[in-house]
Amino acid sequence: MGENHLLSPHRRPPRPANDHDGSITTEAPNVMWGADGAVIPTVEDGNVTLFIVAEHWNAEGLGWHVAEHGNRYAAAAALAVAVESAFGAVRADAARGVSLRHDHGSAFMSGYFQNQLKFFGMTPSFAFVRQPETNGIAERFIRTLKEQIVFGRIYQDIEEVRIAVRAYFERYNQHWLLEKNGYRSPAETRRNWMAGVVTTHEAA
């Protein structure tokens, strides 16, 4: 049909200019994180929402929260878990200097969530409209999670989802071998980085 020009004329919305440099992987940890959410069906509790925060540097899962309502509070809870995981405490300016890449979903764009970013000393980094690849780290993390523990499974309630997500984060961070990490797990990549930082510090 297309080759013979038999399709009716139509317009597609213009695609925004691609302003990023083609790479969203950072050279060091705690430069940029990514956040995203996913809906997971259950038998007894209906659809529940999972929010995650992932490290752009090594694709490590830093934080997660599963809630009955995918609102701003649930999104902020996942962020707080990530901050505590990476910096050891949830306090003002704990994550100063970290950018958080997220889409334009209402939970992330809410005043409450943006104020939480400011409280932690973080800067929002908005994914480009109709360009999901700019939030590709978090999107890929969610996709892999769905392939491993959502598709083909039936969860009875929200607690079963939480148990599965907790186990997945542990398995993924400790054992998932990623090409971007030289076929090392996120946890091993971080351990190697920290060992190098300590060695450099001692040499200085």
WOZIWO-V290308 format. One record per helix or strand of 2 or more residues. SS is the DSSP state (A for helix, B for strand). FROM is the first residue (numbers start at 1). TO is the last residue. If there is no record, write none. Layout:
ss->SS from->FROM to->TO
ss->SS from->FROM to->TO
//
This chain:
ss->B from->32 to->42
ss->B from->47 to->55
ss->B from->61 to->67
ss->A from->72 to->87
ss->B from->99 to->102
ss->A from->106 to->109
ss->A from->111 to->120
ss->B from->123 to->126
ss->A from->132 to->149
ss->A from->158 to->175
ss->A from->179 to->181
ss->A from->186 to->203
//
